[in-house]
Amino acid sequence: MIIKPTSLEIAWVMVLIVLVMVLFAVIAYLIGSIPTGYLIVKAKTGKDIREIGSGSTGATNVKRVLGKKWFFIVMLLDALKGALPVILAKVLVPGISFCAVIAAIFVIIGHSKPIFLGGKGGKSVASGVGTILALNWHVGLILAVVWSAITYATRYVSVGSIIALILSPFLMYLFKAPLSYVAYCAIAAVYVTWLHRENIKRLIKGEENKVR
């Protein structure tokens, strides 16, 4: 005999799911808020990276202070920071893909609006790619290659970043990922593009800095 759950039991399950999502959102935001670029520049030079160059705490601005080596180190750390909460969500709540999406959304918000730095962080490119790698490693690797190729060809990190993220929802769809993953990539693409709005203005004016 099949025992159907009561309305009260269903309600309690829904409440539990919401609480789990809130928990992952908070954890992901706090992890995303860890200002890797800021901490490394502060430790190496004693300077506040928010007062240098673009004012971003991301890898590109770190490169202006510490060079290519630390550019790649910060990029890797930020990608790992983006991937960690998503992996935790997928491992701990494997049956609910939306939990991983919630973690992904809040980790990129944390990176760009970190509580530990008063809301002034990076542009969530590396952390965003990290979340996508954790959601679907095939798509993440393709985006990393696209970003590298476009950045190398144009010498503009911002162009490579925007194009790579814009492609992400289409690639997720092509790889038959859950629709929640596709939706997340669309949201991330819009958000990261918005974070690059000043870069876009400089590109239009021909004033954007090229990488060397």
C-alpha positions as MATLAB code, in Angstrom:
seq = 'MIIKPTSLEIAWVMVLIVLVMVLFAVIAYLIGSIPTGYLIVKAKTGKDIREIGSGSTGATNVKRVLGKKWFFIVMLLDALKGALPVILAKVLVPGISFCAVIAAIFVIIGHSKPIFLGGKGGKSVASGVGTILALNWHVGLILAVVWSAITYATRYVSVGSIIALILSPFLMYLFKAPLSYVAYCAIAAVYVTWLHRENIKRLIKGEENKVR';
ca = [
       0.000    0.000    0.000;
       1.305    3.426   -0.967;
       1.251    5.938    1.876;
       0.794    9.467    0.623;
       2.456   12.276    2.585;
       0.136   14.629    4.412;
      -0.066   18.341    3.640;
       1.782   19.065    6.879;
       4.636   16.714    5.944;
       4.909   18.303    2.508;
       4.976   21.748    4.134;
       7.775   20.696    6.495;
       9.801   19.337    3.578;
       9.370   22.623    1.702;
      10.448   24.591    4.771;
      13.510   22.358    5.145;
      14.449   22.865    1.493;
      14.131   26.647    1.859;
      16.283   26.601    5.005;
      18.950   24.538    3.239;
      18.970   27.008    0.336;
      19.303   29.948    2.715;
      22.179   28.185    4.469;
      23.988   27.584    1.187;
      23.358   31.179    0.132;
      24.957   32.515    3.320;
      27.926   30.133    3.170;
      28.508   30.856   -0.527;
      28.304   34.611   -0.002;
      30.826   34.500    2.852;
      33.226   32.335    0.823;
      32.822   34.650   -2.157;
      33.515   37.627    0.100;
      37.021   36.398    0.956;
      39.066   39.113   -0.839;
      41.974   37.067   -2.175;
      43.400   39.805   -4.369;
      43.161   42.395   -1.615;
      44.764   40.110    0.972;
      47.661   39.119   -1.286;
      48.480   42.688   -2.356;
      48.177   43.877    1.240;
      50.498   41.122    2.458;
      53.061   41.651   -0.318;
      53.137   45.451   -0.502;
      51.116   46.862    2.378;
      48.945   48.720   -0.186;
      45.183   48.753   -0.547;
      44.462   47.490   -4.070;
      41.144   49.355   -4.043;
      43.161   52.563   -4.288;
      45.209   51.369   -7.270;
      44.351   51.165  -10.967;
      40.702   50.264  -11.541;
      40.090   49.804   -7.827;
      39.001   46.209   -8.388;
      40.297   43.414   -6.175;
      40.371   41.000   -9.111;
      43.285   39.344  -10.859;
      43.647   41.956  -13.623;
      44.207   44.758  -11.143;
      46.513   42.554   -9.061;
      48.638   42.142  -12.194;
      49.168   45.909  -12.295;
      50.759   45.715   -8.850;
      52.446   42.317   -8.628;
      52.842   41.105  -12.228;
      51.732   38.066  -14.233;
      52.675   35.431  -11.674;
      50.231   36.774   -9.085;
      47.651   37.472  -11.781;
      47.423   33.734  -12.435;
      47.598   32.824   -8.747;
      44.730   35.154   -7.836;
      42.732   33.984  -10.844;
      43.142   30.356   -9.775;
      42.251   31.106   -6.154;
      39.158   33.052   -7.198;
      38.082   30.211   -9.500;
      38.512   27.733   -6.638;
      36.569   30.083   -4.383;
      33.742   30.071   -6.917;
      33.771   26.307   -7.337;
      33.919   25.318   -3.643;
      30.391   26.227   -2.463;
      28.864   24.810   -5.650;
      30.680   21.507   -5.162;
      29.569   21.407   -1.525;
      25.959   21.942   -2.589;
      26.150   19.219   -5.246;
      27.713   16.737   -2.815;
      25.531   17.474    0.206;
      22.232   17.964   -1.657;
      22.679   15.901   -4.826;
      19.003   15.673   -5.681;
      18.274   19.401   -5.792;
      20.196   21.177   -8.583;
      18.737   24.521   -7.543;
      20.826   24.458   -4.342;
      23.993   24.465   -6.449;
      22.596   27.349   -8.473;
      21.817   29.338   -5.318;
      25.398   28.742   -4.138;
      26.740   29.864   -7.521;
      24.698   33.071   -7.549;
      25.685   34.090   -4.049;
      29.378   33.304   -4.413;
      29.718   35.690   -7.377;
      27.731   38.318   -5.495;
      30.067   37.833   -2.552;
      33.115   38.267   -4.775;
      31.859   41.496   -6.316;
      30.164   42.877   -3.186;
      32.217   41.441   -0.297;
      30.981   42.081    3.204;
      34.585   42.189    4.464;
      35.501   45.147    2.216;
      32.353   47.192    2.460;
      30.934   45.894   -0.813;
      33.855   46.814   -3.094;
      35.320   43.728   -4.752;
      36.107   42.284   -8.162;
      34.088   41.625  -11.302;
      33.348   37.945  -10.667;
      34.883   36.570  -13.866;
      37.252   33.978  -12.391;
      34.836   33.108   -9.592;
      32.031   32.897  -12.170;
      33.999   30.519  -14.365;
      34.785   28.525  -11.218;
      31.070   28.123  -10.509;
      30.459   26.968  -14.077;
      33.326   24.484  -13.882;
      31.720   23.043  -10.767;
      28.302   22.861  -12.429;
      29.563   21.361  -15.701;
      33.291   20.961  -16.184;
      32.986   20.575  -19.966;
      31.375   23.997  -20.308;
      33.783   25.514  -17.791;
      36.840   24.302  -19.695;
      35.460   25.565  -23.005;
      34.829   28.985  -21.469;
      38.354   29.087  -20.051;
      39.754   28.372  -23.525;
      37.448   30.965  -25.135;
      38.441   33.575  -22.551;
      42.152   32.851  -23.074;
      41.906   32.923  -26.876;
      39.897   36.150  -27.082;
      41.978   37.908  -24.445;
      45.176   36.877  -26.250;
      43.822   37.967  -29.647;
      42.377   41.319  -28.566;
      44.651   42.048  -25.571;
      41.534   43.096  -23.669;
      40.697   41.033  -20.579;
      37.264   42.653  -20.409;
      36.359   41.566  -23.953;
      37.378   37.963  -23.304;
      35.477   37.961  -20.014;
      32.225   39.373  -21.397;
      32.154   37.146  -24.492;
      32.980   33.997  -22.516;
      30.200   34.610  -19.993;
      27.679   35.520  -22.699;
      28.379   32.180  -24.395;
      27.904   30.213  -21.174;
      24.096   29.732  -21.193;
      24.167   28.570  -24.820;
      26.908   26.051  -24.067;
      25.053   24.798  -20.999;
      21.999   24.262  -23.182;
      24.008   22.452  -25.861;
      25.453   20.130  -23.233;
      21.910   19.344  -22.042;
      22.532   20.685  -18.551;
      19.574   21.255  -16.197;
      17.556   24.342  -17.102;
      18.459   25.824  -13.714;
      22.122   25.772  -14.800;
      21.242   27.448  -18.098;
      19.258   30.103  -16.220;
      22.144   30.680  -13.810;
      24.597   31.201  -16.672;
      22.226   33.725  -18.253;
      21.965   35.588  -14.946;
      25.746   35.467  -14.443;
      26.358   36.742  -17.987;
      24.085   39.749  -17.421;
      25.578   40.428  -13.990;
      29.210   40.210  -15.095;
      28.503   42.367  -18.146;
      26.892   44.956  -15.858;
      29.964   44.869  -13.608;
      32.035   45.651  -16.709;
      29.936   48.661  -17.712;
      32.816   51.104  -17.165;
      35.111   48.861  -19.219;
      32.527   48.867  -22.013;
      32.423   52.670  -21.966;
      36.229   52.793  -22.205;
      36.216   50.249  -25.032;
      33.789   52.399  -26.998;
      35.992   55.455  -26.431;
      39.169   53.482  -27.242;
      40.523   54.118  -23.748;
      40.489   50.571  -22.322;
      43.884   49.319  -21.146;
      45.363   46.369  -22.995;
      47.176   43.538  -21.233;
      50.852   43.111  -21.936;
];
